[in-house]
Amino acid sequence: MSDLANNVKDAVSAVNDPHMGVSIVEMGIVQSIEVDNSTAKIVIKPTNPGCMSVTRMAAEAKKQAEGVDGIDKVEIVVEGHAMADSINEMINK
């Protein structure tokens, strides 16, 4: 993982699962982080395919990643959720 990707991971680690109070990185909800030039792609897979908090976690992860120096754009990809397509469309507008 590049230094920039590690910086994004550190920033996203500040986002907690609201039900567990544990970092979404530590819980394994963040599946991957890739950085291409100044664009970060973060894949999130909630522990429950009907998780009502995934949109909030995805939005917070995006906000945290956007604050990293060297990152100009963040794409969030939610996988394994019943509403993944709708969430991805909304979160990446």
Buried (B, 14 or more C-beta within 10 A) or exposed (E): EEEBBEBBBEBBBBBBBEEEEEBBBEBEBBEBBBBEEEEBBBBBBBBEEEBEBBBEBBBBBBBBBBEBEEBEEBBBBBEBBEBBEEBBEBBBE
